[in-house]
Amino acid sequence: MAARRGRETRLKPINALRVSVTDRCNLRCIYCMPAGGVPLIPHDEVLRFEEIERIVKAAVRAGVTKVRITGGEPLVRRGLPELIERLARVPGLRDLPMTTNGILLAPLAADLKRAGLTRVTVSLDTLQPRRFARIAGRPWLHLARAGIAAALAAGLTPLKINVVIVPGENDDEAMDFVGLAAAEDLEVRFIERMPLLDRTRDPHCGIPGETYLPSARLRERIEAETGPLAPLPGQEPGSPARVFRLPKGKGRIGFIAPISEPFCKFCGRMRLTPEGKLRPCLARDLEVDAKTPLRQGASDSDLDRVFARAVALKPDQDSCFTALDQPMSRIGG
């Protein structure tokens, strides 16, 4: 466990757990991972499905009602519908979504829905095939689009698309994504590019960490084309995304601004890494080992105490975003 501790006074309870089921990914996005990949966690160190299930049950006992499946790319994990089925049966768990790049989604969408997955969010940074190949490192835009269509057909809705905006790379496509949201009844969420890696330690990352487009400026660009955007009613105060209904069409667009409008003080998330570390904060080196107690025969009460220890480490601060100490593929976004 890291030596630094956060204050125990919390403004918001922990109600969401993001479970990274693998650190492997089938893309090599320039803002996230080098072309040659990163060192991978050995398979025997990755949590087994039954271990994930036990940690999720402890989280639900502590008040978590939403568990999001992430990666890496979660769909490269074999047998994922089995895990979804296990988690969907956990009493008290009300929402079980997944974030994916969509490449492997089309043939699995119906099975995931039957297993109990509630909805999906697809990470998609461009609608242009050549640009997709450059940003993602693979020429597979058609597979991602097929995954979105299959998810909509399977009822994995409301479907959201996350777009990381990188100035000079894809910010000129904002209105194309707005058009997609309006045409397909989707929610497109524009995300400020975060400083994912320390470039003094990881100079391979394709673009400088300080390069980002503030969400307020992007919203001004969009409203110049669409007219004023109306906030979606009923949004939770402090939610990371500020969502707006489009003046025309059925879609919605949202803005997530971790750099220009940080929301750390209202964060109610916990993360579980593939190797079984509970991470209270995305951008802080704070972790509690849950796998070792599990493999040493921990009882449910023991796991409850492990989860409570991780919650106690949750920082209470206005903003803490710095370069990450690990690749995003190990943390789960």
C-alpha positions as CSV (number, residue, x, y, z in Angstrom):
1,M,0.0,0.0,0.0
2,A,1.3,3.5,-0.8
3,A,2.4,5.5,2.2
4,R,0.4,8.6,1.4
5,R,-3.1,8.8,2.9
6,G,-6.1,10.8,2.0
7,R,-8.4,12.5,4.5
8,E,-11.2,10.3,5.6
9,T,-13.9,13.0,5.4
10,R,-15.8,12.4,2.1
11,L,-18.3,14.7,0.4
12,K,-19.7,11.8,-1.7
13,P,-20.0,8.1,-0.8
14,I,-18.4,5.4,-3.0
15,N,-21.2,4.2,-5.3
16,A,-19.3,3.0,-8.4
17,L,-16.6,0.4,-9.0
18,R,-14.7,0.2,-12.3
19,V,-13.4,-3.3,-12.8
20,S,-10.5,-3.6,-15.2
21,V,-10.6,-7.3,-16.3
22,T,-7.4,-7.2,-18.4
23,D,-4.5,-5.0,-19.2
24,R,-4.4,-6.2,-22.8
25,C,-5.7,-4.2,-25.7
26,N,-6.0,-4.8,-29.4
27,L,-5.4,-1.1,-30.3
28,R,-2.4,1.2,-29.9
29,C,-3.9,4.6,-29.5
30,I,-1.2,7.3,-29.7
31,Y,-2.3,9.1,-26.6
32,C,-2.4,5.9,-24.5
33,M,0.1,3.2,-25.5
34,P,3.2,2.9,-27.6
35,A,3.1,0.9,-30.9
36,G,5.0,-2.0,-29.3
37,G,2.7,-2.1,-26.3
38,V,3.6,-2.1,-22.6
39,P,4.9,-4.8,-20.2
40,L,1.9,-7.1,-19.5
41,I,0.8,-8.6,-16.2
42,P,1.4,-12.4,-16.1
43,H,-1.8,-14.4,-16.6
44,D,-1.6,-16.0,-13.2
45,E,-1.4,-12.6,-11.5
46,V,-4.7,-11.5,-13.1
47,L,-7.8,-11.9,-11.0
48,R,-10.0,-14.9,-11.8
49,F,-13.7,-14.4,-12.4
50,E,-14.6,-15.9,-9.0
51,E,-12.2,-13.4,-7.3
52,I,-13.6,-10.5,-9.1
53,E,-17.1,-11.6,-8.1
54,R,-16.1,-11.7,-4.4
55,I,-14.6,-8.2,-4.5
56,V,-17.7,-6.9,-6.3
57,K,-19.9,-8.4,-3.6
58,A,-17.8,-6.7,-0.9
59,A,-18.1,-3.4,-2.8
60,V,-21.9,-3.8,-3.1
61,R,-22.1,-4.5,0.7
62,A,-20.3,-1.2,1.1
63,G,-22.9,0.7,-0.9
64,V,-21.7,0.4,-4.5
65,T,-24.6,0.1,-6.9
66,K,-22.9,0.4,-10.3
67,V,-20.0,-1.7,-11.6
68,R,-18.4,-0.8,-14.9
69,I,-16.4,-3.4,-16.8
70,T,-13.2,-1.9,-18.4
71,G,-9.8,-2.9,-19.6
72,G,-7.4,-2.6,-21.4
73,E,-10.0,-3.8,-23.8
74,P,-12.4,-6.0,-21.8
75,L,-13.6,-8.0,-24.8
76,V,-10.1,-9.6,-25.3
77,R,-10.7,-11.4,-22.0
78,R,-11.9,-14.9,-22.8
79,G,-15.3,-15.9,-21.5
80,L,-16.4,-12.4,-20.5
81,P,-20.1,-13.2,-20.8
82,E,-19.6,-15.7,-17.9
83,L,-18.3,-12.9,-15.7
84,I,-21.2,-10.7,-16.7
85,E,-23.6,-13.4,-15.8
86,R,-22.0,-13.9,-12.4
87,L,-22.1,-10.2,-11.6
88,A,-25.6,-9.6,-12.8
89,R,-26.8,-12.0,-10.1
90,V,-25.2,-10.0,-7.3
91,P,-28.1,-8.7,-5.1
92,G,-28.1,-4.9,-4.8
93,L,-26.1,-4.3,-8.1
94,R,-28.4,-2.1,-10.2
95,D,-26.2,-1.1,-13.2
96,L,-23.6,-3.2,-15.0
97,P,-22.3,-1.3,-18.1
98,M,-19.0,-1.8,-20.0
99,T,-16.6,0.5,-21.8
100,T,-15.0,-1.0,-24.9
101,N,-13.4,0.1,-28.2
102,G,-16.1,-1.9,-30.0
103,I,-13.7,-3.9,-32.2
104,L,-14.9,-7.3,-30.9
105,L,-18.4,-6.2,-29.9
106,A,-20.5,-7.1,-32.9
107,P,-20.4,-11.0,-32.4
108,L,-20.7,-10.7,-28.7
109,A,-23.4,-8.0,-28.2
110,A,-26.4,-10.3,-28.0
111,D,-24.6,-12.7,-25.6
112,L,-23.6,-9.9,-23.4
113,K,-27.1,-8.6,-23.2
114,R,-28.5,-12.0,-22.4
115,A,-25.9,-12.4,-19.7
116,G,-27.0,-9.2,-18.0
117,L,-24.9,-6.4,-19.3
118,T,-27.0,-3.2,-19.1
119,R,-25.4,-0.9,-21.7
120,V,-22.1,-0.1,-23.4
121,T,-19.9,2.9,-23.9
122,V,-17.7,2.8,-27.0
123,S,-14.4,4.7,-27.1
124,L,-14.2,6.2,-30.6
125,D,-12.0,9.1,-31.5
126,T,-12.6,9.6,-35.2
127,L,-15.1,8.7,-37.9
128,Q,-12.4,8.8,-40.7
129,P,-10.9,5.4,-41.6
130,R,-7.4,6.7,-42.4
131,R,-7.3,8.9,-39.3
132,F,-8.6,5.9,-37.2
133,A,-5.7,3.8,-38.5
134,R,-3.2,6.5,-37.5
135,I,-4.7,7.3,-34.0
136,A,-5.6,3.7,-33.0
137,G,-2.7,2.0,-34.8
138,R,-5.1,-0.4,-36.5
139,P,-7.3,0.0,-39.7
140,W,-10.5,-1.3,-37.9
141,L,-13.0,1.6,-37.9
142,H,-15.5,-0.6,-39.8
143,L,-15.4,-3.1,-36.9
144,A,-16.0,-0.4,-34.3
145,R,-19.0,0.9,-36.3
146,A,-20.3,-2.7,-36.6
147,G,-20.0,-3.1,-32.9
148,I,-22.0,0.1,-32.2
149,A,-24.8,-1.1,-34.6
150,A,-24.9,-4.5,-33.0
151,A,-25.1,-3.0,-29.5
152,L,-28.0,-0.8,-30.5
153,A,-29.7,-3.8,-32.1
154,A,-29.2,-5.9,-28.9
155,G,-30.6,-3.2,-26.6
156,L,-27.4,-2.3,-24.9
157,T,-28.7,1.2,-24.4
158,P,-28.5,4.1,-23.8
159,L,-25.3,3.8,-25.8
160,K,-22.6,6.4,-25.3
161,I,-19.5,7.2,-27.3
162,N,-16.5,8.6,-25.7
163,V,-14.3,10.9,-27.8
164,V,-10.9,12.0,-26.5
165,I,-10.3,15.4,-28.2
166,V,-6.7,15.9,-29.2
167,P,-6.0,19.4,-30.8
168,G,-4.6,19.0,-34.3
169,E,-5.7,15.4,-34.5
170,N,-9.4,15.1,-34.3
171,D,-10.9,18.4,-33.0
172,D,-12.1,19.2,-36.5
173,E,-14.5,16.3,-36.3
174,A,-16.6,17.6,-33.4
175,M,-19.6,18.4,-35.7
176,D,-19.4,15.0,-37.4
177,F,-19.8,13.4,-34.0
178,V,-22.7,15.8,-33.1
179,G,-24.3,14.7,-36.4
180,L,-23.8,11.0,-35.4
181,A,-25.5,11.6,-32.0
182,A,-28.5,13.3,-33.7
183,A,-28.9,10.6,-36.3
184,E,-28.5,7.5,-34.1
185,D,-30.0,8.7,-30.8
186,L,-26.7,8.4,-29.0
187,E,-24.9,10.3,-26.3
188,V,-21.5,11.5,-27.6
189,R,-19.2,12.7,-24.8
190,F,-16.2,14.8,-25.6
191,I,-13.3,14.3,-23.1
192,E,-10.4,16.5,-22.5
193,R,-7.2,14.7,-23.2
194,M,-5.5,13.9,-19.9
195,P,-1.7,13.6,-19.2
196,L,-1.7,9.9,-19.2
197,L,2.0,9.3,-19.0
198,D,5.0,11.2,-17.6
199,R,6.9,12.1,-20.8
200,T,10.2,12.3,-18.9
201,R,9.8,8.6,-18.1
202,D,7.7,7.5,-21.2
203,P,8.8,9.8,-24.1
204,H,7.2,7.3,-26.6
205,C,3.7,8.7,-26.0
206,G,2.7,10.3,-29.3
207,I,1.7,13.8,-28.2
208,P,2.6,16.2,-25.3
209,G,0.7,15.7,-22.1
210,E,-0.1,19.4,-21.7
211,T,-1.9,19.5,-25.1
212,Y,-5.7,19.6,-24.6
213,L,-8.7,21.6,-25.8
214,P,-10.8,23.0,-22.9
215,S,-14.4,21.8,-23.0
216,A,-15.8,25.3,-22.7
217,R,-14.0,26.3,-25.9
218,L,-15.2,23.2,-27.7
219,R,-18.8,23.9,-26.6
220,E,-18.6,27.4,-28.0
221,R,-17.5,25.9,-31.4
222,I,-20.4,23.5,-31.4
223,E,-23.0,26.1,-30.3
224,A,-21.8,28.4,-33.1
225,E,-23.2,25.7,-35.5
226,T,-26.1,24.2,-33.5
227,G,-27.4,27.2,-31.5
228,P,-27.6,27.1,-27.7
229,L,-27.4,23.7,-26.0
230,A,-30.1,22.9,-23.4
231,P,-28.8,21.0,-20.3
232,L,-30.4,17.6,-19.8
233,P,-32.6,17.8,-16.7
234,G,-32.1,15.6,-13.7
235,Q,-28.3,15.5,-13.9
236,E,-26.5,14.5,-10.6
237,P,-24.6,17.4,-9.1
238,G,-20.9,16.9,-9.4
239,S,-21.2,14.3,-12.2
240,P,-18.1,14.1,-14.4
241,A,-20.2,14.7,-17.6
242,R,-22.3,17.8,-18.3
243,V,-24.9,16.6,-20.8
244,F,-26.9,18.6,-23.2
245,R,-29.8,17.9,-25.5
246,L,-29.3,18.8,-29.1
247,P,-31.7,21.4,-30.6
248,K,-32.4,19.1,-33.5
249,G,-32.5,15.3,-33.6
250,K,-32.8,12.9,-30.7
251,G,-29.2,12.8,-29.5
252,R,-27.3,14.2,-26.6
253,I,-23.8,15.5,-26.2
254,G,-21.7,15.7,-23.1
255,F,-18.5,17.3,-22.0
256,I,-16.0,15.7,-19.5
257,A,-13.4,18.3,-18.4
258,P,-11.0,16.7,-15.9
259,I,-8.3,19.3,-16.6
260,S,-10.2,22.6,-17.0
261,E,-13.1,21.8,-14.7
262,P,-11.9,19.1,-12.3
263,F,-14.5,17.1,-10.4
264,C,-12.2,15.2,-8.0
265,K,-14.1,16.6,-4.9
266,F,-17.3,14.9,-6.0
267,C,-15.8,11.6,-7.2
268,G,-17.6,8.5,-5.9
269,R,-15.6,5.9,-7.9
270,M,-13.3,3.1,-6.8
271,R,-11.2,1.1,-9.4
272,L,-10.1,-2.5,-9.3
273,T,-7.0,-3.2,-11.4
274,P,-6.5,-6.5,-13.3
275,E,-4.0,-7.7,-10.7
276,G,-6.4,-7.1,-7.8
277,K,-5.4,-3.7,-6.5
278,L,-8.2,-1.3,-5.3
279,R,-7.3,2.1,-6.5
280,P,-9.3,5.0,-4.9
281,C,-8.0,7.7,-7.3
282,L,-7.3,7.5,-11.0
283,A,-4.3,9.9,-10.8
284,R,-2.8,9.1,-7.4
285,D,-0.4,6.3,-6.4
286,L,-2.8,5.0,-3.8
287,E,-3.6,1.2,-3.9
288,V,-4.8,-1.5,-1.5
289,D,-4.0,-5.1,-2.3
290,A,-7.2,-7.3,-2.4
291,K,-5.8,-10.3,-4.3
292,T,-3.3,-11.4,-1.7
293,P,-5.9,-11.7,1.1
294,L,-8.3,-13.4,-1.3
295,R,-5.7,-16.0,-2.2
296,Q,-4.8,-16.5,1.4
297,G,-8.4,-17.5,2.3
298,A,-9.9,-14.2,3.3
299,S,-13.5,-14.3,4.6
300,D,-16.2,-11.9,3.5
301,S,-15.6,-9.9,6.6
302,D,-11.9,-9.7,5.8
303,L,-12.8,-8.4,2.3
304,D,-15.2,-5.8,3.7
305,R,-12.3,-4.5,5.8
306,V,-10.0,-4.4,2.8
307,F,-12.6,-2.4,0.8
308,A,-13.1,0.0,3.8
309,R,-9.4,0.6,3.9
310,A,-9.4,1.6,0.3
311,V,-12.3,3.9,0.8
312,A,-10.4,5.6,3.7
313,L,-7.6,6.4,1.3
314,K,-9.9,8.3,-1.1
315,P,-8.5,11.8,-1.4
316,D,-10.7,14.7,-0.5
317,Q,-9.5,17.5,-2.7
318,D,-10.5,19.9,-5.5
319,S,-8.1,18.5,-8.1
320,C,-5.2,16.1,-8.2
321,F,-4.6,15.4,-11.8
322,T,-1.0,14.7,-12.7
323,A,0.7,12.2,-15.0
324,L,-0.3,8.7,-14.2
325,D,2.2,6.3,-12.5
326,Q,0.9,3.4,-14.6
327,P,-0.4,2.9,-18.1
328,M,-4.2,3.5,-18.4
329,S,-4.5,-0.1,-19.6
330,R,-3.7,-1.3,-16.1
331,I,-6.0,1.1,-14.3
332,G,-9.2,1.0,-16.3
333,G,-10.0,4.7,-17.1
